[in-house]
Amino acid sequence: MKLVTYSRPGDTAMRVGLLEGERSVIDLADAASRAGRALPFDPGDMRSVVAAAAEGLEAIRKVSASGTRLPLDSVRLHAPIPKPRGNVFCVGWNYVDHFNEGAKLRQGDQPLPEHPAFFSKAVGSITGPYDPIPYDPNVSTQIDWEVELVIVVGPGGKNIPESEAARHVFGYTAMNDLSARDLQRRHGGQWFKGKSLDGHCPMGPCIVTADEVDGGNLRVTTRVNGVTKQDSNTRYFYFTIPRILAELSLGMTLEPGDLVSTGTPAGVGYGRTPQEFLKPGDLLETEIEGIGVLRNRIGGQDT
């Protein structure tokens, strides 16, 4: 099942829809009304759908046949969870090749971590799958790309054992962890500020429920102006999805709808010789197998 958050032209209200194929969206509120059924969630809030868990998904299956089909090109897709309850949780250095490509830019020999390196991106950085990415040279001129698979937490929990982590995954979505490398250096090498600029976290285009994809075996790619920059697979994770959730939830409660990004592979701009960074007018495409493609113009208009 592929779920989207969308709005109609001239209407700012957010709606949750079921993506049917690649051409249409089923309005769930309309579907429930036509089917004469009450939904166990708010059809305008994806977090409510996630919290409803299996009951919510079963309700969607029962009403979807009754809903109006809207052409996909007639609606605007937003990030699936435009406003999570808190920052996006992120994992650094989760592909060995990415850790190694950055080694030459770090001071001294640094061993591979024994535990995941966690940081976060501010909520304000989240933007839609086809929205333009702000570019202000007075803020940063070294915007880098990082394709990442995002875990959408289903049932919340604290101290989740690795053996039980799978049942805490509602589904997956795609994002690009855009990073201002010059800001990262300016602020002592810490990651938060350089990864939290407004509109610098394109996400979507949908959430794919966990029963439909294997998050541990998905191809992930980044293209800039049609040129492939990153091309890998989540099977090369250094820390698996169960390990990530177990470590993150240790002593800290995760809630339904929390977003956990799982790291990026090699091929980022700052690790290249010469280094490459995004420029105004560039088209950034972020693709994850089974989920879809984000298309974001740098400093431009909606694409």
C-alpha positions, 0 to 999 in steps of 0.5 A: 500500500502506498499512502500520500499526503496531498492537496487540491488546487486552490485548497490548502487543506491536507488530505491523505490518499491511497496511491493507485498505480502511478496515475491516480490518488484515491481520496480516503475521506470521500471513499469512506463517505461513499462506502458508509463507513467511519475511518479509525483515523483523521483522513487529513493527518498521516500521523493519525493513519500511522497510529491507527496501525493495522486497524487503519490499513484494514479500513483503507482496504475496505473503503478504497474501491468506493473512492473518487480517483483523482489524476495524480497530475491534478493534485499537489503531493506534500511530504507524507508527514509534513509536520512530524511531532519532532525532528527527523532522526538521522544516522551518520556513516551507515555505509562503509564506502561513505565513511571511507570517502570522508576519511581524507577530510577528517583529522586523524585515523577514525575507526568505524563506529561501534554504535550508530552516530545519531543526529537530527534535522529540524522539522522546518527542513522538510519539504515536498517531493517536487518542491523547489529547494531554497538556495541563498549564497549568503547562507551556503554555497556548498549544498550537497546531496545524500539519498536516504531511506527513511523508516516510518515508526509504527507502534511506538516503544522504548528499549525495543529489542532488535528481535522485535524491531520489525513490528515497530516499522509502519513503512518507508519513504525516501528523502535527500539529507541535503547538507550545507558543508560550509556550515558544518565546518563553520559550526565545529563539525557538528551536523545539525545546523548544516542539515537543517536549513529551511526546505532542505529535506525533500521527502516522499513521494509516498509511504510504502507500508512495510509489508510491500518492500524489504527495507534491507534490500532496496536500490538507492540513487541520486542524479543531478541533471540526469547524471548518476552521483550515488548508486547503492543498495540498503543491503550494504547498511553497516547498522541494520534497521533493527539495530538502528531502532534498538539503539535509538529507542534505548532509554528514549521513547519512539512514537507513531509517525516518528521518522528515522533516516538511515544514512547515505552511501558513497558518491556525495559531492564533498567526497569527490575530486574536485568537490561538487555542490548543487547550483541554482537551476540544477535538477536533483532526483532522488530515487529509492526502488519501490518507493519512487522519485523525488524531483527538486529544482535547486533555487527554482520553481516547482517541477 
